[in-house]
Every structure is written in C-alpha cells, then in structure tokens.
Amino acid sequence: MIFIGLIEIATMVPAYFKYQQKFDDKVSFYETDQIAFAQSEIETSEKALKSFFWLKLIYGGLIVMLILAISFISPESILFGIFTALILHLAFAITIDNFGERYTKTYLTELQSVEF
C-alpha cells in the first residue's frame, strides 16, 4: 500500500504545483466571457462524471478479479497480502470517487441553473 501511495504521490505532485496557474487562468476566462466559461465548465463536468463512472467500473472489475485470484492463493503467500492491499486500495479509491462524483453533480446542477 505504501508503494502504491508513493506512485500516486509522484503523479499528483506536479498537478499540485500547477494548480494556482490553472486557477488564475479560470478566473481570467470567467472575467472575460462568463457564458463561454459556464459552457466550458458544463462540458468539463459532464466529462468528469463519465470518467467517475468508468473508473469505478474498472476498479470494481479489478476487485472482483483480485478476489477470484485470492481464492486460489495460499493465505501464507506474499501475493495474498499484496492482492488484499490492492483490494483495500481500490475500495478506498471508489469511496473517494463517490465524494468527487457527488460534488461534481452538485456543481453541474448549479452551473446549469445559473442564468448569465
């Protein structure tokens, strides 16, 4: 689990450092053209919702495959522990994605109800 976490940290850190620039770009785009900004955010939110669906579907499929693999492995095997850690990791990822999906749905609903 620690190894998987380190890989995720390594991939997420660059996005963290670019966040302020991305935020500033969004603010300037909003100030320039609010209608185009809203349309862009609606499209982005809809794509994100599709991504959440596919991610959860893939994670669920991987969990099922790992559970099936575990059923053929001895409990003393190192793979048993690795597969169990992966199952837990994927389950936590699905839970986190549920929160992201809920927030994105709320954001999309609010964007669609605002009149510019």
GUZA-792127 format. One record per atom (N, C-alpha, C, O): residue in one letter; atom name; x, y, z. Coordinates in Angstrom, 3 decimals, always signed. Atoms other than C-alpha are relative to their C-alpha. Example, Ala and Ser with C-alpha at 12.3 -4.5 7.8 and 13.67 -1.06 7.14 Angstrom:
REM residues 2
+---+----+----------+----------+----------+
: r :  a :       px :       py :       pz :
+---+----+----------+----------+----------+
: A :  N :   +0.890 :   -1.190 :   +0.000 :
: A : CA :  +12.300 :   -4.500 :   +7.800 :
: A :  C :   +0.900 :   +1.200 :   +0.000 :
: A :  O :   +1.936 :   +1.181 :   +0.665 :
: S :  N :   -0.820 :   -1.190 :   -0.060 :
: S : CA :  +13.670 :   -1.060 :   +7.140 :
: S :  C :   -0.770 :   +1.090 :   +0.730 :
: S :  O :   -0.261 :   +2.198 :   +0.899 :
+---+----+----------+----------+----------+
This chain:
REM residues 116
+---+----+----------+----------+----------+
: r :  a :       px :       py :       pz :
+---+----+----------+----------+----------+
: M :  N :   +0.834 :   -1.186 :   +0.000 :
: M : CA :   +0.000 :   +0.000 :   +0.000 :
: M :  C :   +0.877 :   +1.248 :   +0.000 :
: M :  O :   +0.555 :   +2.238 :   -0.658 :
: I :  N :   -0.890 :   -1.153 :   -0.047 :
: I : CA :   +2.860 :   +2.354 :   +0.775 :
: I :  C :   +0.600 :   +0.244 :   -1.380 :
: I :  O :   +0.701 :   +1.391 :   -1.817 :
: F :  N :   -0.577 :   -0.140 :   +1.341 :
: F : CA :   +4.429 :   +1.686 :   -2.627 :
: F :  C :   -1.010 :   +0.616 :   -0.963 :
: F :  O :   -0.664 :   +1.511 :   -1.734 :
: I :  N :   +1.054 :   -0.542 :   +0.862 :
: I : CA :   +1.132 :   +2.376 :   -4.414 :
: I :  C :   -0.237 :   +1.472 :   +0.344 :
: I :  O :   -0.406 :   +2.300 :   -0.551 :
: G :  N :   +0.173 :   -1.384 :   -0.430 :
: G : CA :   +0.709 :   +5.552 :   -2.367 :
: G :  C :   +1.121 :   +0.893 :   -0.497 :
: G :  O :   +0.872 :   +2.028 :   -0.905 :
: L :  N :   -1.132 :   -0.793 :   +0.490 :
: L : CA :   +4.191 :   +6.744 :   -3.326 :
: L :  C :   -0.109 :   +0.249 :   -1.505 :
: L :  O :   +0.226 :   +1.332 :   -1.985 :
: I :  N :   +0.200 :   -0.188 :   +1.443 :
: I : CA :   +3.419 :   +6.190 :   -7.004 :
: I :  C :   -1.066 :   +1.069 :   -0.249 :
: I :  O :   -0.897 :   +1.927 :   -1.115 :
: E :  N :   +1.058 :   -0.995 :   +0.169 :
: E : CA :   +0.209 :   +8.200 :   -6.668 :
: E :  C :   +0.487 :   +1.391 :   +0.371 :
: E :  O :   +0.156 :   +2.362 :   -0.310 :
: I :  N :   -0.540 :   -1.292 :   -0.400 :
: I : CA :   +2.009 :  +10.994 :   -4.839 :
: I :  C :   +0.889 :   +0.555 :   -1.110 :
: I :  O :   +0.818 :   +1.740 :   -1.434 :
: A :  N :   -0.907 :   -0.441 :   +1.062 :
: A : CA :   +4.632 :  +11.137 :   -7.585 :
: A :  C :   -0.772 :   +0.518 :   -1.214 :
: A :  O :   -0.309 :   +1.432 :   -1.896 :
: T :  N :   +0.780 :   -0.462 :   +1.147 :
: T : CA :   +1.921 :  +11.548 :  -10.216 :
: T :  C :   -0.841 :   +1.225 :   +0.329 :
: T :  O :   -1.159 :   +2.003 :   -0.571 :
: M :  N :   +0.866 :   -1.112 :   -0.378 :
: M : CA :   -0.152 :  +14.078 :   -8.256 :
: M :  C :   +0.747 :   +1.286 :   +0.366 :
: M :  O :   +0.175 :   +2.371 :   +0.260 :
: V :  N :   -0.748 :   -1.181 :   -0.432 :
: V : CA :   +2.586 :  +16.451 :   -7.039 :
: V :  C :   +0.133 :   +1.040 :   -1.115 :
: V :  O :   -0.051 :   +2.225 :   -0.837 :
: P :  N :   -0.075 :   -1.025 :   +1.048 :
: P : CA :   +3.104 :  +18.138 :  -10.452 :
: P :  C :   -1.323 :   +0.753 :   -0.183 :
: P :  O :   -1.316 :   +1.961 :   -0.420 :
: A :  N :   +1.304 :   -0.654 :   +0.126 :
: A : CA :   -0.647 :  +18.848 :  -10.654 :
: A :  C :   -0.221 :   +0.983 :   +1.147 :
: A :  O :   -0.844 :   +2.028 :   +0.962 :
: Y :  N :   +0.134 :   -0.886 :   -1.155 :
: Y : CA :   -0.498 :  +20.385 :   -7.185 :
: Y :  C :   +0.739 :   +1.316 :   -0.230 :
: Y :  O :   +0.233 :   +2.384 :   +0.115 :
: F :  N :   -0.776 :   -1.218 :   +0.230 :
: F : CA :   +2.196 :  +22.843 :   -8.221 :
: F :  C :   -0.559 :   +0.845 :   -1.137 :
: F :  O :   -0.333 :   +2.055 :   -1.168 :
: K :  N :   +0.603 :   -0.733 :   +1.120 :
: K : CA :   +0.314 :  +23.815 :  -11.405 :
: K :  C :   -1.393 :   +0.523 :   +0.332 :
: K :  O :   -2.003 :   +1.206 :   -0.491 :
: Y :  N :   +1.377 :   -0.346 :   -0.340 :
: Y : CA :   -2.967 :  +24.381 :   -9.554 :
: Y :  C :   -0.239 :   +1.509 :   -0.015 :
: Y :  O :   -1.250 :   +1.962 :   -0.554 :
: Q :  N :   +0.205 :   -1.456 :   -0.082 :
: Q : CA :   -2.515 :  +28.123 :   -8.915 :
: Q :  C :   -0.088 :   +0.622 :   -1.388 :
: Q :  O :   -0.925 :   +1.495 :   -1.618 :
: Q :  N :   +0.057 :   -0.521 :   +1.362 :
: Q : CA :   -1.814 :  +28.832 :  -12.592 :
: Q :  C :   -1.314 :   -0.376 :   -0.669 :
: Q :  O :   -1.923 :   +0.445 :   -1.355 :
: K :  N :   +1.278 :   +0.449 :   +0.571 :
: K : CA :   -4.839 :  +26.776 :  -13.634 :
: K :  C :   -1.157 :   +0.812 :   +0.583 :
: K :  O :   -2.080 :   +1.193 :   -0.137 :
: F :  N :   +1.043 :   -0.786 :   -0.658 :
: F : CA :   -6.982 :  +28.633 :  -11.098 :
: F :  C :   -0.014 :   +1.428 :   -0.539 :
: F :  O :   -1.084 :   +1.968 :   -0.822 :
: D :  N :   -0.091 :   -1.363 :   +0.538 :
: D : CA :   -5.756 :  +32.031 :  -12.317 :
: D :  C :   -0.525 :   +0.069 :   -1.427 :
: D :  O :   -1.196 :   +1.032 :   -1.796 :
: D :  N :   +0.507 :   +0.044 :   +1.374 :
: D : CA :   -6.487 :  +31.035 :  -15.923 :
: D :  C :   -1.526 :   -0.079 :   -0.018 :
: D :  O :   -2.178 :   +0.573 :   -0.834 :
: K :  N :   +1.464 :   +0.115 :   -0.061 :
: K : CA :  -10.037 :  +30.042 :  -14.978 :
: K :  C :   -0.645 :   +1.325 :   +0.412 :
: K :  O :   -1.675 :   +1.718 :   -0.137 :
: V :  N :   +0.539 :   -1.285 :   -0.462 :
: V : CA :  -10.619 :  +33.326 :  -13.151 :
: V :  C :   +0.035 :   +1.021 :   -1.134 :
: V :  O :   -0.938 :   +1.743 :   -1.349 :
: S :  N :   -0.092 :   -0.968 :   +1.104 :
: S : CA :   -9.390 :  +35.376 :  -16.106 :
: S :  C :   -0.971 :   -0.366 :   -1.121 :
: S :  O :   -1.546 :   +0.525 :   -1.746 :
: F :  N :   +0.968 :   +0.436 :   +1.009 :
: F : CA :  -11.521 :  +33.284 :  -18.502 :
: F :  C :   -1.414 :   +0.388 :   +0.428 :
: F :  O :   -2.205 :   +0.842 :   -0.399 :
: Y :  N :   +1.314 :   -0.381 :   -0.520 :
: Y : CA :  -14.574 :  +33.879 :  -16.282 :
: Y :  C :   -0.230 :   +1.501 :   -0.139 :
: Y :  O :   -1.307 :   +1.938 :   -0.543 :
: E :  N :   +0.131 :   -1.460 :   +0.088 :
: E : CA :  -13.921 :  +37.616 :  -16.174 :
: E :  C :   -0.125 :   +0.472 :   -1.443 :
: E :  O :   -0.742 :   +1.505 :   -1.704 :
: T :  N :   +0.054 :   -0.370 :   +1.412 :
: T : CA :  -13.523 :  +37.715 :  -19.966 :
: T :  C :   -1.355 :   -0.326 :   -0.616 :
: T :  O :   -1.965 :   +0.528 :   -1.260 :
: D :  N :   +1.254 :   +0.434 :   +0.630 :
: D : CA :  -16.609 :  +35.719 :  -21.018 :
: D :  C :   -0.689 :   -1.018 :   +0.904 :
: D :  O :   -0.321 :   -2.193 :   +0.921 :
: Q :  N :   +0.667 :   +0.861 :   -0.977 :
: Q : CA :  -18.955 :  +34.294 :  -18.392 :
: Q :  C :   -0.790 :   -1.121 :   -0.667 :
: Q :  O :   -0.823 :   -2.237 :   -0.148 :
: I :  N :   +0.818 :   +1.015 :   +0.662 :
: I : CA :  -21.194 :  +32.428 :  -20.849 :
: I :  C :   +0.890 :   -1.128 :   -0.540 :
: I :  O :   +0.586 :   -2.307 :   -0.359 :
: A :  N :   -0.921 :   +1.013 :   +0.515 :
: A : CA :  -18.289 :  +30.659 :  -22.562 :
: A :  C :   +0.630 :   -0.789 :   +1.148 :
: A :  O :   +0.858 :   -1.993 :   +1.032 :
: F :  N :   -0.551 :   +0.673 :   -1.172 :
: F : CA :  -16.831 :  +29.883 :  -19.140 :
: F :  C :   -0.981 :   -1.045 :   +0.524 :
: F :  O :   -0.595 :   -2.177 :   +0.814 :
: A :  N :   +1.018 :   +0.929 :   -0.511 :
: A : CA :  -20.095 :  +28.295 :  -17.986 :
: A :  C :   -0.138 :   -1.204 :   -0.926 :
: A :  O :   -0.234 :   -2.337 :   -0.454 :
: Q :  N :   +0.096 :   +1.119 :   +0.948 :
: Q : CA :  -20.340 :  +26.202 :  -21.165 :
: Q :  C :   +1.210 :   -0.929 :   +0.119 :
: Q :  O :   +1.074 :   -2.152 :   +0.086 :
: S :  N :   -1.214 :   +0.793 :   -0.148 :
: S : CA :  -16.749 :  +25.071 :  -20.763 :
: S :  C :   -0.036 :   -0.833 :   +1.283 :
: S :  O :   +0.339 :   -2.006 :   +1.276 :
: E :  N :   +0.082 :   +0.721 :   -1.274 :
: E : CA :  -17.315 :  +24.117 :  -17.123 :
: E :  C :   -1.046 :   -1.104 :   -0.048 :
: E :  O :   -0.853 :   -2.168 :   +0.541 :
: I :  N :   +1.034 :   +1.032 :   +0.143 :
: I : CA :  -20.500 :  +22.223 :  -18.008 :
: I :  C :   +0.555 :   -1.191 :   -0.769 :
: I :  O :   +0.352 :   -2.339 :   -0.373 :
: E :  N :   -0.590 :   +1.092 :   +0.779 :
: E : CA :  -18.652 :  +20.209 :  -20.658 :
: E :  C :   +1.036 :   -0.767 :   +0.813 :
: E :  O :   +1.074 :   -1.997 :   +0.781 :
: T :  N :   -1.023 :   +0.637 :   -0.822 :
: T : CA :  -15.757 :  +19.535 :  -18.295 :
: T :  C :   -0.627 :   -0.852 :   +1.098 :
: T :  O :   -0.150 :   -1.951 :   +1.381 :
: S :  N :   +0.673 :   +0.737 :   -1.065 :
: S : CA :  -18.118 :  +18.446 :  -15.515 :
: S :  C :   -0.663 :   -1.264 :   -0.533 :
: S :  O :   -0.628 :   -2.308 :   +0.118 :
: E :  N :   +0.624 :   +1.184 :   +0.595 :
: E : CA :  -20.005 :  +16.088 :  -17.815 :
: E :  C :   +1.046 :   -1.058 :   -0.342 :
: E :  O :   +0.810 :   -2.251 :   -0.152 :
: K :  N :   -1.083 :   +0.951 :   +0.275 :
: K : CA :  -16.725 :  +14.514 :  -18.935 :
: K :  C :   +0.504 :   -0.630 :   +1.298 :
: K :  O :   +0.805 :   -1.822 :   +1.340 :
: A :  N :   -0.465 :   +0.521 :   -1.294 :
: A : CA :  -15.667 :  +14.164 :  -15.297 :
: A :  C :   -0.965 :   -1.044 :   +0.540 :
: A :  O :   -0.533 :   -2.055 :   +1.094 :
: L :  N :   +0.975 :   +0.981 :   -0.468 :
: L : CA :  -18.915 :  +12.368 :  -14.441 :
: L :  C :   +0.137 :   -1.323 :   -0.752 :
: L :  O :   +0.012 :   -2.394 :   -0.157 :
: K :  N :   -0.220 :   +1.232 :   +0.770 :
: K : CA :  -18.302 :   +9.886 :  -17.270 :
: K :  C :   +1.271 :   -0.705 :   +0.478 :
: K :  O :   +1.318 :   -1.931 :   +0.573 :
: S :  N :   -1.253 :   +0.580 :   -0.478 :
: S : CA :  -14.751 :   +9.400 :  -16.016 :
: S :  C :   -0.197 :   -0.698 :   +1.337 :
: S :  O :   +0.339 :   -1.784 :   +1.559 :
: F :  N :   +0.282 :   +0.640 :   -1.287 :
: F : CA :  -16.003 :   +8.684 :  -12.497 :
: F :  C :   -0.683 :   -1.346 :   -0.207 :
: F :  O :   -0.343 :   -2.324 :   +0.458 :
: F :  N :   +0.707 :   +1.257 :   +0.271 :
: F : CA :  -18.348 :   +6.028 :  -13.888 :
: F :  C :   +0.974 :   -1.076 :   -0.470 :
: F :  O :   +0.978 :   -2.189 :   +0.057 :
: W :  N :   -0.914 :   +0.996 :   +0.550 :
: W : CA :  -15.632 :   +4.290 :  -15.904 :
: W :  C :   +1.060 :   -0.410 :   +1.006 :
: W :  O :   +1.431 :   -1.582 :   +1.072 :
: L :  N :   -0.986 :   +0.343 :   -1.032 :
: L : CA :  -13.093 :   +4.485 :  -13.082 :
: L :  C :   -0.580 :   -0.980 :   +1.011 :
: L :  O :   +0.051 :   -1.982 :   +1.346 :
: K :  N :   +0.606 :   +0.888 :   -0.988 :
: K : CA :  -15.486 :   +2.910 :  -10.597 :
: K :  C :   -0.302 :   -1.367 :   -0.596 :
: K :  O :   -0.175 :   -2.383 :   +0.087 :
: L :  N :   +0.262 :   +1.273 :   +0.668 :
: L : CA :  -16.446 :   +0.235 :  -13.120 :
: L :  C :   +1.290 :   -0.820 :   -0.134 :
: L :  O :   +1.295 :   -2.023 :   +0.129 :
: I :  N :   -1.287 :   +0.689 :   +0.136 :
: I : CA :  -12.797 :   -0.627 :  -13.792 :
: I :  C :   +0.505 :   -0.462 :   +1.367 :
: I :  O :   +0.952 :   -1.599 :   +1.518 :
: Y :  N :   -0.448 :   +0.383 :   -1.345 :
: Y : CA :  -11.918 :   -0.585 :  -10.087 :
: Y :  C :   -0.808 :   -1.181 :   +0.535 :
: Y :  O :   -0.250 :   -2.100 :   +1.135 :
: G :  N :   +0.844 :   +1.110 :   -0.454 :
: G : CA :  -14.881 :   -2.846 :   -9.315 :
: G :  C :   +0.371 :   -1.297 :   -0.691 :
: G :  O :   +0.432 :   -2.347 :   -0.052 :
: G :  N :   -0.424 :   +1.195 :   +0.735 :
: G : CA :  -13.837 :   -5.276 :  -12.043 :
: G :  C :   +1.330 :   -0.537 :   +0.504 :
: G :  O :   +1.515 :   -1.747 :   +0.635 :
: L :  N :   -1.290 :   +0.437 :   -0.542 :
: L : CA :  -10.288 :   -5.334 :  -10.714 :
: L :  C :   -0.162 :   -0.643 :   +1.377 :
: L :  O :   +0.515 :   -1.621 :   +1.693 :
: I :  N :   +0.243 :   +0.589 :   -1.323 :
: I : CA :  -11.586 :   -6.015 :   -7.203 :
: I :  C :   -0.514 :   -1.425 :   -0.148 :
: I :  O :   -0.049 :   -2.329 :   +0.547 :
: V :  N :   +0.547 :   +1.346 :   +0.220 :
: V : CA :  -13.597 :   -8.990 :   -8.467 :
: V :  C :   +1.101 :   -0.952 :   -0.478 :
: V :  O :   +1.195 :   -2.085 :   -0.006 :
: M :  N :   -1.081 :   +0.850 :   +0.497 :
: M : CA :  -10.578 :  -10.326 :  -10.385 :
: M :  C :   +0.998 :   -0.333 :   +1.105 :
: M :  O :   +1.471 :   -1.467 :   +1.190 :
: L :  N :   -0.937 :   +0.253 :   -1.093 :
: L : CA :   -8.321 :   -9.944 :   -7.345 :
: L :  C :   -0.594 :   -0.959 :   +1.034 :
: L :  O :   +0.114 :   -1.805 :   +1.580 :
: I :  N :   +0.649 :   +0.915 :   -0.940 :
: I : CA :  -10.853 :  -11.684 :   -5.109 :
: I :  C :   +0.028 :   -1.426 :   -0.558 :
: I :  O :   +0.294 :   -2.381 :   +0.171 :
: L :  N :   -0.077 :   +1.329 :   +0.612 :
: L : CA :  -11.024 :  -14.569 :   -7.568 :
: L :  C :   +1.421 :   -0.552 :   +0.056 :
: L :  O :   +1.620 :   -1.739 :   +0.313 :
: A :  N :   -1.397 :   +0.444 :   -0.061 :
: A : CA :   -7.225 :  -14.709 :   -7.689 :
: A :  C :   +0.376 :   -0.420 :   +1.414 :
: A :  O :   +1.095 :   -1.401 :   +1.604 :
: I :  N :   -0.302 :   +0.324 :   -1.403 :
: I : CA :   -7.031 :  -14.713 :   -3.883 :
: I :  C :   -0.558 :   -1.371 :   +0.377 :
: I :  O :   +0.030 :   -2.087 :   +1.188 :
: S :  N :   +0.602 :   +1.283 :   -0.361 :
: S : CA :   -9.328 :  -17.724 :   -3.738 :
: S :  C :   +0.875 :   -1.192 :   -0.403 :
: S :  O :   +0.697 :   -2.294 :   +0.115 :
: F :  N :   -0.892 :   +1.075 :   +0.446 :
: F : CA :   -6.628 :  -19.775 :   -5.500 :
: F :  C :   +1.389 :   +0.078 :   +0.638 :
: F :  O :   +2.247 :   -0.761 :   +0.362 :
: I :  N :   -1.327 :   -0.214 :   -0.582 :
: I : CA :   -3.689 :  -18.482 :   -3.430 :
: I :  C :   -0.015 :   -0.409 :   +1.463 :
: I :  O :   -1.012 :   -0.230 :   +2.162 :
: S :  N :   -0.154 :   +0.366 :   -1.405 :
: S : CA :   -2.453 :  -19.798 :   -0.117 :
: S :  C :   +0.047 :   +1.267 :   +0.865 :
: S :  O :   +0.687 :   +2.246 :   +0.484 :
: P :  N :   -0.019 :   -1.178 :   -0.879 :
: P : CA :   -3.059 :  -17.363 :   +2.786 :
: P :  C :   +1.403 :   +0.377 :   +0.492 :
: P :  O :   +1.612 :   +1.512 :   +0.920 :
: E :  N :   -1.359 :   -0.304 :   -0.433 :
: E : CA :   +0.654 :  -17.599 :   +3.662 :
: E :  C :   +0.830 :   +0.663 :   -1.095 :
: E :  O :   +1.935 :   +1.134 :   -0.825 :
: S :  N :   -0.732 :   -0.555 :   +1.132 :
: S : CA :   +1.709 :  -16.336 :   +0.215 :
: S :  C :   +0.098 :   +1.522 :   +0.098 :
: S :  O :   -0.802 :   +2.178 :   +0.623 :
: I :  N :   -0.186 :   -1.453 :   +0.024 :
: I : CA :   +3.080 :  -12.815 :   -0.214 :
: I :  C :   -1.008 :   +0.644 :   -0.953 :
: I :  O :   -1.442 :   +1.775 :   -0.736 :
: L :  N :   +0.999 :   -0.526 :   +0.930 :
: L : CA :   +0.705 :  -12.376 :   -3.157 :
: L :  C :   -1.355 :   +0.191 :   +0.666 :
: L :  O :   -2.106 :   +1.095 :   +0.301 :
: F :  N :   +1.262 :   -0.147 :   -0.728 :
: F : CA :   -2.222 :  -12.871 :   -0.805 :
: F :  C :   -0.048 :   +1.372 :   +0.673 :
: F :  O :   -1.059 :   +2.071 :   +0.603 :
: G :  N :   -0.067 :   -1.307 :   -0.660 :
: G : CA :   -1.117 :   -9.820 :   +1.170 :
: G :  C :   -0.019 :   +1.146 :   -0.981 :
: G :  O :   -0.678 :   +2.159 :   -0.744 :
: I :  N :   -0.035 :   -1.057 :   +1.017 :
: I : CA :   -0.378 :   -7.767 :   -1.938 :
: I :  C :   -1.378 :   +0.184 :   -0.620 :
: I :  O :   -1.843 :   +1.314 :   -0.775 :
: F :  N :   +1.334 :   -0.090 :   +0.593 :
: F : CA :   -3.742 :   -8.586 :   -3.505 :
: F :  C :   -1.008 :   +0.582 :   +0.983 :
: F :  O :   -1.886 :   +1.351 :   +0.591 :
: T :  N :   +0.898 :   -0.565 :   -1.015 :
: T : CA :   -5.527 :   -7.800 :   -0.237 :
: T :  C :   +0.215 :   +1.509 :   +0.113 :
: T :  O :   -0.748 :   +2.269 :   +0.219 :
: A :  N :   -0.293 :   -1.436 :   -0.053 :
: A : CA :   -3.766 :   -4.425 :   -0.092 :
: A :  C :   -0.563 :   +0.712 :   -1.227 :
: A :  O :   -1.092 :   +1.818 :   -1.117 :
: L :  N :   +0.554 :   -0.608 :   +1.214 :
: L : CA :   -4.772 :   -3.734 :   -3.697 :
: L :  C :   -1.521 :   +0.097 :   +0.071 :
: L :  O :   -2.100 :   +1.096 :   -0.354 :
: I :  N :   +1.461 :   -0.030 :   -0.147 :
: I : CA :   -8.395 :   -4.630 :   -2.950 :
: I :  C :   -0.404 :   +1.148 :   +0.913 :
: I :  O :   -1.326 :   +1.901 :   +0.596 :
: L :  N :   +0.305 :   -1.112 :   -0.916 :
: L : CA :   -8.426 :   -2.232 :   +0.001 :
: L :  C :   +0.245 :   +1.351 :   -0.667 :
: L :  O :   -0.556 :   +2.277 :   -0.535 :
: H :  N :   -0.327 :   -1.254 :   +0.675 :
: H : CA :   -6.754 :   +0.471 :   -2.048 :
: H :  C :   -1.078 :   +0.364 :   -1.015 :
: H :  O :   -1.525 :   +1.511 :   -1.057 :
: L :  N :   +1.034 :   -0.258 :   +1.003 :
: L : CA :   -9.281 :   +0.144 :   -4.873 :
: L :  C :   -1.335 :   +0.344 :   +0.654 :
: L :  O :   -2.070 :   +1.196 :   +0.155 :
: A :  N :   +1.251 :   -0.310 :   -0.706 :
: A : CA :  -12.183 :   +0.138 :   -2.401 :
: A :  C :   +0.025 :   +1.426 :   +0.542 :
: A :  O :   -0.970 :   +2.145 :   +0.451 :
: F :  N :   -0.119 :   -1.383 :   -0.475 :
: F : CA :  -10.905 :   +3.355 :   -0.821 :
: F :  C :   -0.086 :   +0.978 :   -1.158 :
: F :  O :   -0.683 :   +2.045 :   -1.020 :
: A :  N :   +0.057 :   -0.874 :   +1.174 :
: A : CA :  -10.458 :   +4.859 :   -4.299 :
: A :  C :   -1.441 :   +0.171 :   -0.482 :
: A :  O :   -1.838 :   +1.269 :   -0.872 :
: I :  N :   +1.419 :   -0.098 :   +0.385 :
: I : CA :  -14.091 :   +4.060 :   -5.141 :
: I :  C :   -0.745 :   +0.921 :   +0.958 :
: I :  O :   -1.569 :   +1.730 :   +0.530 :
: T :  N :   +0.652 :   -0.863 :   -0.990 :
: T : CA :  -15.203 :   +5.726 :   -1.902 :
: T :  C :   +0.345 :   +1.462 :   -0.247 :
: T :  O :   -0.536 :   +2.320 :   -0.205 :
: I :  N :   -0.413 :   -1.380 :   +0.272 :
: I : CA :  -13.189 :   +8.857 :   -2.674 :
: I :  C :   -0.643 :   +0.502 :   -1.289 :
: I :  O :   -1.075 :   +1.653 :   -1.358 :
: D :  N :   +0.642 :   -0.388 :   +1.256 :
: D : CA :  -14.541 :   +8.895 :   -6.238 :
: D :  C :   -1.485 :   +0.285 :   +0.196 :
: D :  O :   -2.044 :   +1.139 :   -0.491 :
: N :  N :   +1.412 :   -0.286 :   -0.283 :
: N : CA :  -18.083 :   +8.763 :   -4.831 :
: N :  C :   -0.177 :   +1.428 :   +0.498 :
: N :  O :   -1.118 :   +2.113 :   +0.098 :
: F :  N :   +0.074 :   -1.377 :   -0.475 :
: F : CA :  -17.436 :  +12.018 :   -2.990 :
: F :  C :   +0.248 :   +0.983 :   -1.142 :
: F :  O :   -0.442 :   +1.996 :   -1.255 :
: G :  N :   -0.283 :   -0.860 :   +1.145 :
: G : CA :  -15.917 :  +13.561 :   -6.124 :
: G :  C :   -1.167 :   +0.059 :   -0.963 :
: G :  O :   -1.482 :   +1.120 :   -1.502 :
: E :  N :   +1.154 :   +0.043 :   +0.899 :
: E : CA :  -18.878 :  +12.446 :   -8.203 :
: E :  C :   -1.166 :   +0.811 :   +0.569 :
: E :  O :   -1.842 :   +1.539 :   -0.158 :
: R :  N :   +1.085 :   -0.752 :   -0.635 :
: R : CA :  -21.351 :  +13.876 :   -5.707 :
: R :  C :   +0.242 :   +1.511 :   -0.112 :
: R :  O :   -0.675 :   +2.269 :   -0.428 :
: Y :  N :   -0.342 :   -1.425 :   +0.110 :
: Y : CA :  -19.536 :  +17.240 :   -5.670 :
: Y :  C :   -0.158 :   +0.483 :   -1.442 :
: Y :  O :   -0.688 :   +1.568 :   -1.684 :
: T :  N :   +0.081 :   -0.391 :   +1.405 :
: T : CA :  -19.313 :  +17.304 :   -9.473 :
: T :  C :   -1.454 :   +0.098 :   -0.456 :
: T :  O :   -1.798 :   +1.002 :   -1.218 :
: K :  N :   +1.423 :   -0.076 :   +0.348 :
: K : CA :  -23.047 :  +16.565 :   -9.827 :
: K :  C :   -0.629 :   +1.272 :   +0.557 :
: K :  O :   -1.406 :   +1.937 :   -0.129 :
: T :  N :   +0.528 :   -1.220 :   -0.606 :
: T : CA :  -23.869 :  +19.394 :   -7.423 :
: T :  C :   +0.485 :   +1.224 :   -0.765 :
: T :  O :   -0.295 :   +2.135 :   -1.044 :
: Y :  N :   -0.584 :   -1.114 :   +0.746 :
: Y : CA :  -21.521 :  +21.757 :   -9.272 :
: Y :  C :   -0.659 :   +0.134 :   -1.363 :
: Y :  O :   -0.969 :   +1.247 :   -1.788 :
: L :  N :   +0.631 :   -0.022 :   +1.316 :
: L : CA :  -23.032 :  +20.802 :  -12.644 :
: L :  C :   -1.438 :   +0.497 :   +0.099 :
: L :  O :   -1.881 :   +1.283 :   -0.738 :
: T :  N :   +1.379 :   -0.451 :   -0.195 :
: T : CA :  -26.569 :  +21.303 :  -11.346 :
: T :  C :   -0.050 :   +1.504 :   +0.232 :
: T :  O :   -0.900 :   +2.198 :   -0.327 :
: E :  N :   -0.048 :   -1.442 :   -0.258 :
: E : CA :  -25.662 :  +24.747 :  -10.035 :
: E :  C :   +0.375 :   +0.781 :   -1.252 :
: E :  O :   -0.192 :   +1.841 :   -1.515 :
: L :  N :   -0.400 :   -0.691 :   +1.238 :
: L : CA :  -23.948 :  +25.708 :  -13.290 :
: L :  C :   -1.165 :   +0.076 :   -0.987 :
: L :  O :   -1.375 :   +1.099 :   -1.638 :
: Q :  N :   +1.100 :   +0.025 :   +0.951 :
: Q : CA :  -26.956 :  +24.675 :  -15.329 :
: Q :  C :   -1.184 :   +0.864 :   +0.440 :
: Q :  O :   -1.997 :   +1.270 :   -0.391 :
: S :  N :   +1.123 :   -0.815 :   -0.482 :
: S : CA :  -29.362 :  +26.631 :  -13.124 :
: S :  C :   +0.303 :   +1.496 :   -0.004 :
: S :  O :   -0.617 :   +2.306 :   +0.108 :
: V :  N :   -0.373 :   -1.406 :   -0.006 :
: V : CA :  -27.423 :  +29.913 :  -13.249 :
: V :  C :   -0.264 :   +0.614 :   -1.375 :
: V :  O :   +0.063 :   +0.033 :   -2.410 :
: E :  N :   +0.239 :   -0.717 :   +1.260 :
: E : CA :  -28.523 :  +32.427 :  -15.862 :
: E :  C :   +1.003 :   +1.134 :   -0.089 :
: E :  O :   +1.211 :   +1.891 :   +0.859 :
: F :  N :   -0.988 :   -1.058 :   +0.225 :
: F : CA :  -25.910 :  +34.710 :  -17.363 :
: F :  C :   -0.562 :   +1.054 :   -0.897 :
: F :  O :   +0.121 :   +2.031 :   -1.205 :
+---+----+----------+----------+----------+
